Amino acid sequence: MLKTLKKVVVIILATLGVLFIALMLMPDDEETDDTVETVAEQEDGETDVTEEADVPEDVQEDEAATEESVVTDNSATEESSEDAASDQEEAQTTDDSTGNTVTVSIPDSEIPDRVLNFKTVSLDGDVVTQDIFADYDITVVHIWGTFCGPCIAEMGDYASFYKELPDNVNLVGLICDVYDGIDSNVSDANDILGDAGAEFLNMRTSDDLYDVTGSIQYVPSSFFVDREGHIIGEIMDGANFEMTKERLAGYLN
């Protein structure tokens, strides 16, 4: 009897085991359906991962605010760039209008009533009058001669000096032995100026300027003229380059 009962229990357990294994091997209908539906949607092209409907509204609002902020920042950057360019252009205009100028201070006691009034020609034959002084607050007139060794020796100093002058200061040469209407010494004068690299205007002595060149005993000499043509102070008879440069510095601030 006990053996029979054991056999029945074993059969029952074996049957339950078979049923359990069969249940475990059966597919899940709901998961299968979902998988099939998903595959079908992908094949039909109905699913779009970029659709706004799939994005929460608060996220969309944040993205819109970010885009607006970027546009605003770009506009501000463009305005700042335009303002900077405008300021730079204004500064450049100011620099151009001011130029490389210095303040010229001439004591009233050194400005006599006498005004130079002359007409002559340059070494190249161009007509020159007292109008050459009108565009400058002060002009250095360097008197020299082609026969003068010291004049030739320091011509290079005057050539460099001229290139460094402020815009409102000028330098011209007056050649005491080259005369208006006479070609003597013209070639020598050109050679001296060319060798020194001198680019400033050089005038021939005319009857109107003979009063100046005839009043000195030595060359080189120099004197200064304001924009109205007044000879400033005394003519520096026998003044070399350093003396002339030092006196000019006294008029410039």
C-alpha positions in Angstrom: 0.0 0.0 0.0 2.8 2.5 0.9 4.7 1.6 -2.3 1.6 2.3 -4.3 1.1 5.7 -2.6 4.7 6.7 -3.3 4.3 5.9 -7.0 1.2 8.1 -7.2 3.0 11.0 -5.6 6.0 10.6 -7.9 3.6 10.6 -10.9 1.8 13.6 -9.7 5.1 15.5 -9.1 6.4 14.5 -12.5 3.2 15.7 -14.2 3.4 19.1 -12.3 7.0 19.4 -13.4 6.1 18.8 -17.0 3.3 21.4 -16.8 5.6 23.9 -15.2 8.2 23.6 -17.9 5.5 23.9 -20.6 4.2 27.1 -19.1 7.7 28.6 -18.9 8.2 27.9 -22.6 5.0 29.5 -23.7 5.5 33.1 -25.3 4.2 36.3 -23.7 1.3 37.5 -25.9 1.3 41.1 -24.7 5.1 41.6 -25.2 4.9 40.0 -28.6 2.1 42.3 -29.6 4.0 45.4 -28.5 7.1 44.2 -30.3 5.2 43.6 -33.5 3.4 47.0 -33.2 6.7 48.8 -32.7 8.3 47.1 -35.7 5.2 47.9 -37.8 5.5 51.6 -36.8 9.1 51.7 -37.8 8.5 50.0 -41.1 5.6 52.4 -41.9 7.7 55.4 -41.1 5.1 56.8 -38.7 7.5 57.3 -35.8 9.5 60.6 -35.6 11.8 61.0 -32.7 12.0 64.8 -33.4 8.3 65.5 -33.2 7.6 68.3 -30.7 4.6 66.3 -29.4 7.0 63.9 -27.8 8.9 66.8 -26.0 7.4 68.2 -22.8 6.0 71.7 -23.1 8.3 73.1 -20.3 11.4 71.8 -22.2 10.2 73.5 -25.4 9.7 76.8 -23.6 13.2 76.6 -22.2 14.7 75.9 -25.6 12.7 78.8 -27.2 14.0 81.1 -24.4 17.5 80.0 -25.1 17.3 80.7 -28.8 15.8 84.1 -28.1 18.6 84.8 -25.7 21.2 83.8 -28.3 19.7 86.1 -30.9 19.6 89.0 -28.4 23.3 88.4 -27.5 24.3 88.4 -31.1 22.5 91.7 -31.7 24.2 93.2 -28.7 27.6 91.9 -30.0 26.9 93.5 -33.5 25.9 96.8 -31.9 29.0 96.8 -29.7 31.2 96.1 -32.8 29.5 98.9 -34.7 30.0 101.3 -31.8 33.7 100.3 -31.5 34.2 100.8 -35.2 32.5 104.2 -35.0 34.7 105.2 -32.1 37.8 104.1 -33.9 36.8 106.0 -37.0 36.2 109.2 -34.9 39.5 108.8 -33.2 41.2 108.4 -36.6 39.5 111.5 -37.9 40.6 113.5 -34.9 44.2 112.3 -35.4 44.1 113.2 -39.1 42.7 116.7 -38.4 45.2 117.4 -35.6 48.2 116.0 -37.3 51.8 116.0 -36.0 51.8 119.6 -34.7 53.4 121.4 -31.8 52.7 124.6 -30.0 54.8 127.5 -31.2 55.4 130.3 -28.7 57.0 133.5 -30.0 57.5 136.5 -27.6 55.9 139.7 -28.9 59.2 141.4 -28.3 60.9 139.3 -31.0 58.3 140.2 -33.7 59.3 143.4 -35.5 57.2 145.5 -37.8 59.2 144.5 -40.8 57.6 141.9 -43.1 59.4 140.1 -45.8 57.8 140.8 -49.2 59.7 139.1 -52.1 59.5 137.3 -55.3 62.2 134.9 -56.5 62.5 131.4 -58.0 63.5 128.1 -56.6 66.6 126.2 -57.6 64.3 124.3 -60.0 62.9 127.6 -61.5 59.5 127.6 -59.8 58.2 131.0 -58.7 58.4 131.6 -54.9 57.0 134.4 -52.8 56.4 135.2 -49.1 53.3 133.1 -49.4 55.4 130.0 -48.5 55.4 131.1 -44.9 51.6 131.3 -44.6 51.0 127.6 -44.0 53.4 127.3 -41.0 53.5 128.7 -37.6 57.3 129.1 -37.9 59.8 128.6 -40.8 63.5 128.2 -40.5 65.4 129.9 -43.3 68.9 128.4 -43.8 71.4 130.6 -45.7 74.2 128.8 -47.3 76.6 128.9 -50.3 78.1 126.4 -52.7 81.6 127.6 -51.9 81.1 127.1 -48.1 82.8 123.9 -46.8 80.9 124.0 -43.4 77.6 124.5 -45.3 78.3 121.4 -47.4 79.4 119.4 -44.3 76.2 120.0 -42.4 73.7 119.7 -45.3 73.0 116.1 -44.3 72.0 117.3 -40.8 69.5 119.7 -42.3 68.2 117.0 -44.7 67.4 114.7 -41.7 66.2 117.7 -39.6 63.6 118.6 -42.3 62.1 115.1 -42.3 61.6 115.1 -38.6 59.9 118.6 -38.3 56.3 118.8 -37.1 53.6 119.6 -39.7 53.4 123.3 -38.6 57.1 123.9 -38.8 59.0 124.3 -42.1 62.6 124.6 -43.4 63.7 126.4 -46.6 67.1 127.2 -48.0 68.4 130.5 -49.3 71.5 130.1 -51.5 73.5 133.2 -51.4 75.6 132.6 -54.5 72.8 131.3 -56.8 70.9 134.3 -58.3 67.5 134.7 -59.9 68.1 134.8 -63.7 71.7 133.5 -63.5 72.5 129.9 -63.9 75.9 130.0 -62.3 76.5 127.5 -59.5 73.1 125.9 -60.1 74.7 122.6 -60.9 77.0 122.7 -57.9 74.0 123.5 -55.6 72.0 120.5 -57.0 75.0 118.2 -56.5 75.4 119.3 -52.9 71.7 118.8 -52.1 71.5 115.5 -54.0 74.4 114.0 -52.2 73.0 115.0 -48.8 69.5 113.7 -49.7 68.0 117.2 -48.9 64.4 117.5 -50.1 63.4 120.9 -48.7 62.8 123.9 -50.9 65.9 126.0 -51.8 65.5 129.6 -53.1 67.7 131.7 -55.3 68.7 135.1 -54.2 66.7 137.8 -55.9 66.9 141.6 -55.6 64.1 141.4 -53.0 66.2 139.0 -50.8 69.5 140.6 -51.3 68.9 142.9 -48.3 68.9 139.7 -46.2 71.9 137.9 -47.7 73.8 141.2 -48.0 73.4 141.9 -44.2 75.4 138.8 -43.1 79.1 138.3 -43.0 79.3 134.6 -42.7 77.7 131.4 -44.0 76.1 129.3 -42.9 73.6 131.6 -41.2 69.9 131.3 -40.4 66.8 133.2 -39.3 63.2 132.5 -38.4 59.9 133.7 -40.0 56.3 133.5 -38.7 53.3 132.9 -40.9 52.8 136.6 -41.6 56.4 136.9 -42.9 57.9 138.7 -39.9 61.6 137.9 -39.3 61.6 136.7 -35.7 64.4 138.3 -33.6 67.8 138.8 -35.0 69.4 137.0 -38.0 71.8 134.4 -36.6 75.0 135.5 -38.5 77.3 132.5 -38.8 75.1 130.1 -36.9 75.8 126.4 -37.5 73.2 123.6 -37.5 73.3 123.0 -33.7 72.8 126.7 -32.9 69.9 126.9 -35.3 68.2 123.7 -33.9 68.7 124.9 -30.3 67.1 128.3 -31.0 64.1 126.7 -32.8 63.6 124.4 -29.7 63.2 127.6 -27.6 60.1 128.5 -29.7 58.5 125.1 -29.6 56.6 123.7 -26.6 
